[in-house]
Amino acid sequence: MIQPVALKEPPATVEESGALDYISASRLKMFSECRLKFYFRYVAGIVKPPVPALFVGTAVHAVLQQWNLRRWRGEPADVDTLRGFFADYWQSEAAQRGIDWQGEEDKFRDQAWRVLCHYLEQTPIPLDERPEAVEVKVERDFIAAGLPPLVGVIDLVRSGGRIVDFKTAARAPDAQMAEHLNEIQLCCYAVLYREATGHEEGGMEIHHLVKTKQPKLAVTTLAPMSNDQARRLMKMIVSYVRGVQGEDFVPCPGQHCAWCDYRTECRNWH
């Protein structure tokens, strides 16, 4: 049975929980996936320890952030330099997060480093291409619409205003499905980019680092956010705010239940 690492007393109201203090891509995506899961995470405040696969993704993301920052600063960003950062990050962070490795930490650590090495060898980003922005936090207010602000951190903006998001995956994704599943997040980034720069983004890219025995890289290149996508996102934001305000937290059973951390709480909900 999966146990939470932190469980605070459920707040009396949605307002006290802070669930509507701001909107983010992750909150929108979770609410769209399952409203009850959103309630457990953001209203009841039940925080779960990361599973090994999730920590692998976090460690990979941290190393890519370091890679991008070093390129932005003009500092060495070679594999040997990043190997030391990876080792230090894994040792310090893994010990703090209460992960149940089931005796396989070495296997997951090796998997993370292999997929990173493959990405650094195969990346379509030239080593001398200076990023426009790295891990930049942006906020867009929706005061005029009576909605909370949209907040997000963009992984990387390449030259020409191309927004890049990094993902780890167990298998290579279908390009159309990758676009569909990541549309909320990428469109949120597009809104934030336009707010920060006053310009339309040059395009969007999803870089999937695939954790197969022989690591793979799948890059999905997308056009700038269309007007239809912008309207679609706003409708989802309005539906999200109304749903949270109305405490419309019902379960949404589906295939995603197979890997949901809140199955125990869900089965006890009535």
N, C-alpha and C positions, 0 to 999 in steps of 0.2 A: 504494500500500500504506500502511495506517495504521501509524504507528510509535509506540511508547510513549515518553512523555517521561521516565519514571522506571521503572527496573527494578532492584529490589534482589534479592539472592540469595534464592531461595525458602527459607523457614524449614524446619528439619528436622521440625518437628511443628506440628500445628494450634495447640497451646497456645502455642508461641513466636510464632505469627503474631498472637495477640491476637484471633482471629476469634470467640472465645467469651467475651471479656471482658465484653461486654454484647450485648443484643439491641436492634435498632432496626427501625423500619418499613422503611427502605430495604434493610437486610440481609435481612429476611424476604421482601420483595418480590422482590429479585434471586435469592435462593435458590429461591423458588417458580417464577420465570421460567426460570432455567437454573442448575443446580448447578455446572456447569463454569465458567460466567461468574463465579459467586460465588467459586470457587477462584482464578481469575486475579486478581480484584480484591482479595479480602480475605485470602487465604492466601499466594499468590505475591507479592502487593504490586505488581502491574503497574498503573500509573496512566496513564491516557490524557489527552491534552489535550482540552479541551471543543471540540465542534464548534460552528460559529456559532449554530445554533438553540438549543443548550443554553446558550450564553452569553447569548443574548437572554432566555431564561427566568430566568437568574440575575440579570441586570440589572433586569428587571421586578420580580422578587421583592424586590430590594434597595430599589427605589423605594417599593414598597408597604409594606415594613417601615418606611421613613422616614415615609411618610404616616400609618401607624398610630401610630408613636411620637409624632409631632407632635400628633396628635389627643389622644393619651393625656396629653401634657404641657400641652395647651392652647395650643400654639404654632401659628403660621400653617402651613397645610397646603394652600395653593392651588397651582394648576398652575405659576405663574411661579416660586414657591419651589422646587418639586420639579424644574423644568427645570434649574436650576443644579446640584442634587444629582445628577441623572441624567448631565449632561455631565461632571461631575468624576469620577463613579464609572466611567463608560465609559472615559474617558481613562486613568485610573490602573490599572484592573483589566485591561482588554483587552490592554494592553502587557505585562502580567506573565504571561499564561497561554498564550503560544505558539500562538495560534489561527491556523489556515490559512484566511484570509478569501477566498482566491482572487479578490482584487480587488474584493470586494463588501462591504467593511465599512460603507460609507456606507448601502448598501441595508438591511443588518440593523439599523444604528443607527436609521434612520428608521422601520423597521418596529416596533422596540421602543417608540419614543416615541409613534407613532400609536396602538398598542394601549393604552398607558398613558393617553393623553389620552381615548380612548374610555371606558375603565373609569372614570376620574375623573368623566366627564360622566354616565355611566349607572349608576354603582354604586348598589345598593339600600341602602347604608349611609349614613345621614344624616351630614353633616359634623360636626354637633354631638353625635353619639352617642359618648360616651367609652368606649373599649375596657375590658374587664375585665382583659385581659392581652395582651401583645404579645411574640412571640418568646420565650416563657418555656420554659426547660429544666426538665424534670421527670424524675424517676427512680422507678420502682416495683420494689422488690426481690421476687424470687421464691425467697428462701432456703428457705422452708418446702417448696417444691416441688422443691428441688435444681436450680434453673435460674438462669442469669445474670440480672442485672437488665435491665429494659426501660427504655431511655432515649430521649427524644425532645424536639424543640423544636416547640411549637405556634405556628403563624403568628399567629393572632389568636383571641381569645375575645371575642365581642360581648356586649352586655348580655343578661342572661337566660341566660348560660352557653352561648351558641351558638358552637360551634367552627367556625372558617372555615379552609379551605385554598385557597390560590391556585394555579392551574395556567395554563400557556400551552399552546395547542394549535393545530395547523394547520387543524383543521376543528371545527365545533360538534359536541359529543358527544351521543349518545343518552343520555337520563337514566338508564335502567336499566343501560346498559353503564358509564356513569360511576360509578354506585354499585358495580357489581361490581368494576371495575378498581381502585377506590380504597378498597375495604372494609378491607384490611389496615391501611393507613395511618390511616384515620379511626377504626377500632376501637382501634388502639394509642393514638391521642390521647384517645379516650374513657376508656380504662383510666388513662392518666396524669392526665387531668383529675379523675377521681374520686379518685385517690390524693392529688392536691394539695388538693382542696377538701372532700372527704368528701361531695360531692353528685353526683347524676346530672347530666350535661350537659343543656342545654335543647334540644339538637338539633345537627345538623351541616349545613354548607353547603360546596359546592365551587363556587368562582368560576372558571370557565374564561374566560380572555382569549384570544379566537380571532384568530389572526394572518392573517386573510384580507385581500384588497385593501381591502375595507371592513371594518374591525375589528368584531367582535361580542362580546357578553358573554352567556354562558350560565351561569345559576345553578341548581345542583341542590340542592334542600333535602331533608334526610333526617331521619328520626326519631332519637331517642337510640338508642344501641347496645342491641340486644335481648339477652335471655339466650342465645338460640341463637347469635347472632353472637359473644358473649363465649366461649361454649364452643368455637365453631369456631376462634376466634383462638388459644385455649389449645392446641387440638390441633395447629394449625400451628406454634406455638412449640415444642411438645414434638417434633414431627417434624423441625423445623429443627435443634434441638440434637442430637438423635440422629443426624441425617444428617451434621452437621459433625463430631461426635465420631467417627463411623464412617468419616469421609473418603469419603462417598458422593458423589463429584463427577463425575457423568456428564453429557454434553451433553443438552440438551432441544431438538432441532430444531423450528423453527416459524417463523411469519411474523416474529417478533421478530428472527430472524437477519439480516433484510434491513438493519437499522440497528444491529446489534451491533458495537461497537468491537473485539471480541476474535475476529473471524472467522479472522484469520491464525493466532493461537495455537490456536484450536479445530481448524482443519484439520490442524495439526501434532501434535495430541494423540492418543495411542494408549495 
